[in-house]
Amino acid sequence: MDAADGRRALDAALADAARLDPALLAALTSDALDEALRGFADAHGAAALPVLQALTADGIPRALRRAARLALYRLAQHGVQPPPPAARPVVERRPDRAERAWLSGVDGSGSRAVWVLFDGARGLELCSLIVNDEAGVMDVAGGEITKKRLETELAALRASQKLPWVEVEPVRALAVVGEALAAHLARGTTPPAGFARWERRFAPGDPEPLPARPAEPPLVEQAAALLELPEMAGWFLEPETVQADALELLETRESKLVVSDQVKAERGEAIVTRVVERELDAAARRRWARRLDAMVFIFEATGRPEQAAQAAAASAALADETQQIAHQPFARALALRAVELAGEVALGKISAAEVSRKPGAP
């Protein structure tokens, strides 16, 4: 075969792209191939471009690809350029979307766990946080996760979690994190460094107003029983702030004076009343009312309507500043437990760190 055969093969491909025969062209000598391609390009100009470009594709013999590129270069030198490649379709980056979420109950320091599963450009990502109603975001972790791994993690969490753990609508979990971020703004603090990768997915937000509920007296009276539940064992005032009161209560109970049990009980009640009135100011009342309100949802979600009703009534009573707090059973139980624990610290039975209610304490 010679250059004329190559030229006929190229002209045939120009008329019908399906007739392009790279094997035939590759069989030509380099000189014959160059002559055929040069003549074809000179004769057809821009019309020759599709055939020449097809000969530069992957899978074409190397010598043939090189000769076709040279022919394209010669055309370009005469002002005949291939059309620019079609712009690739713009693939919109899928916005991160909160697909699922979970919340734990609230502990006695105002902390709770939050998990939010995002479906974004990189697939599923799980953000795991510990947030506190006073200090904001305390801890953050997470990253890419598969559905199978997620189910494994959830099963392990349910088995080990001391607090109730429920799946919620993502908007509720996002709001909880938003409140924690608002706490940072109010205090002039910042979340942990690890939160930076998640920050764009959350926005600060003030807490929703507490729902208007009646503080039904029978339920308010029963609410102290909530503190006997395992998940509320850590609910009490900060023992460190009632150390002096605890020592006074210890002295009263262990007094060598001939004092009746009734008088001792009355003195003990007076100490607790003093603690309640001093420690549960307006801000503290609102804080504990919100914690109880969070537990109302948890109790309802875990099928405990009686406890939910008691928590709702106690929350309403704490939030209503027209109601005296000194004799509210739930408030008194918070105070009494703190005083008793502070007494155990004073006697060396437990360490102060074990019972601290400061955010982040063990």
C-alpha positions, 0 to 999 in steps of 0.5 A: 500500500502507498500514500494513495491508498491511505488518501482514499481511506481518509477520504472514505472516512470523511464521507462516513466516519464508520469507514475509518480504518486505523489498521490500514493507515498504520500499515503505511510507511511513515513517509507514505502516511505523512504524505497521505495525511498532508494531502488530506488536510490540504484538500479538506481544511477544517472539514478534515479535523474530525477525522484527524482528531479521531486518529489521536484517540486512545487505542490508536497505534502510537505512530499513527497518533503522532502523525495525526497530531502533526497534521493537526499542527500544520492546519493550526499553523494555517489558522485552522483550529479545532473547535474548543472542547464542549464545556463539561456540565457543571455538577452542582455540589450537593448541599450538606443535608442533615439526614438523621439525628439523635439526642441523649437525655440531659445530665445534672451539669446541663450536658447532653450528647448530639449526633447528626448524620449529614449527607453531602458531597463526600457521602455520609458524615457523622458529627458527634458532639457534647454540648452544655447549656452554659458552656456551649460545645464541649467536645466534637468528633466524627467524619465519614461513615458507612451505613453499616458502620453507623448501625454498629456504632448506634448499637454500641451506643445504646448498650453503653449509654447511661442516659436515654438515647433517642432518634429525633427529627434533625431540626431538633438536634440542629437547634440544640447545637445552635443554642450551644453556639449562642452560648459561646457568643454570649460568653465570648468563647469559641468551640473546640478547634475540631468544630471548624470542619462542621461549623458551616452546617450549624447556626447559632440560635436562641432557645425557643420559649418554654411551652406554657404549661400549668404547674399542676400542684399534685404533679409538682409535689410528685416531681422530686421522685424523678431524681430517683431515676437512674438517668437523673442520679446526677441532678443536684446543685453544685456541691462546692457552693454549699460546703458551709451549709453541709458542715452546718447540717453535719454539726446539727445532726451530730450535735451532743446537745440534748436536742429533739429529733424534731428540732434537728429536722427543723434546722435541717429543713431551714438549711435546705430552704436557705440553699434553695433561696440562695442558689436558685436565683432567676437565671438558675430557675430558668436553666433548670426549667429548661433542663426539665423541659428537655427531659419531658421530650425524652420521657415522652419519646421513651414511653414514660408519660407519668414522668413526662407529666411530672417533669413538665409540672416541675419545669412550669413551677420553676419557670414561674417566678411568681411562685415561691421556690423555697417549698417546691419539692423538686428544687428542695431535692436538688438542694438537699442532694447537693448538701448531702454530697458536700457533706460526704466530700467533707468527711472524705468519703468521696472526692469533690471532683466526683460530684462536681456539676461544673461543665466538663467535670468527670 
